[in-house]
Amino acid sequence: MPGRLASRAGYAEAEVTDVSTEKGQKKHLQPGKTNAEDRMNFVDYWADYVRTHPDKEWSSQQRILIDGQLHHARAWNISSKEYLLQKGEPCLRG
C-alpha cells in the first residue's frame, strides 16, 4: 500500500511504496529520530528495492533524480571553484 513521506524540513514529499525483501516480506520506509537515522533507513530501503526490482525500473527512477540534480546545478551558473569558495572550502583543482 503506497504512503506519503514528508521531510522534516517540509519542502519535499515523496511517494513511498512497500518493498518486498528477498524473503518475500514487506519492508516499509521508517522515519528516524535524527537526520542521520533517516538517511540510513533510506539507504537500507533503497538497497532492498534495487535487489528486488528489475534494473530497468529502478535505473529509470535514478535517471530522473540525477537529471534533476544536474539541471538544478547548471541553473546556478557558477563554476565549481566559485561554489567551493562560497562554502568556505578550498578548491583542490587549482
N, C-alpha and C positions, 0 to 999 in steps of 0.2 A: 504494500500500500504506500503510495507516494506521500511525502510530507514536506513541510516547508522548514527551512532553517534560516534564521535571520542572524546576521553577525551582531556581536555586542555593540559595535560602533554604529549600527543602524543604517549603514549605507549600502549594504549588499544583501540580497536574498538569493538563495539557490534552491532549485528543486532537488530534493533528496529522494532517492529510491532505495528500496531494500536490495541487498546484495546477498546472493546465495553463496555460501562458502563451499570449499571443496567437499565438505561432509554433508552438503545439502541443507545446512542450517541458514536461517535468515540472519543477516547482520545489519544493524541499524547504525547510522552515524550518530554517535553520542556526544552531546556538548560536554566540554571540560570545565573545570573550575578556574582555569587560567588560560591565557592565550597559548602558552606552550603546550598545555594539555590538549586544547582544541586542535592544534596543528598536528600533534602526534596521533590523535584519534583519526584525523582526516587521512594521514599517511597510511595507517592500518586499513582504513576503509577503502582507500583507492587501490592499495596493493591487492586486497581481496577482489575488488571489482575487475582489475586488469587480469587476474588469474582466472576469473570465472566468466568473462565475456569475450566475444570474438575480437581479434585485433582491429578489424575494420570499424567496429562500433566505438571502442574507446579511443582509437587513434584519431577518428574524425572529431571527437569531442576535444581532445588535446589540441588539434589543429586550430579549432575555434578560439580556444583560450590563448594560445601562443600568438596567433594572428592579431587578436585584440590587444595583447600586451605590446607587440611591435608597433601597431598603429598608434597606440597611446604614446609610446616612447618617441616616435617620429614627430608627433604633434608638438612636442616640447621645442623642437628646432634648436637645440643646443648640442654642442659636442660632448663627448664623454668626459673630456678634461674639464670643461666648464661645469658639468654636473657634479663631478667629484669635488671641485673647488667650492661649490655652493654647500655641499655636505660637510666641508671641512676635512676631507680625506685627501691624501696625496695621490697624484696621478703617476703611476709607475711606468707609463708608456713613454714619457719624456716630453 
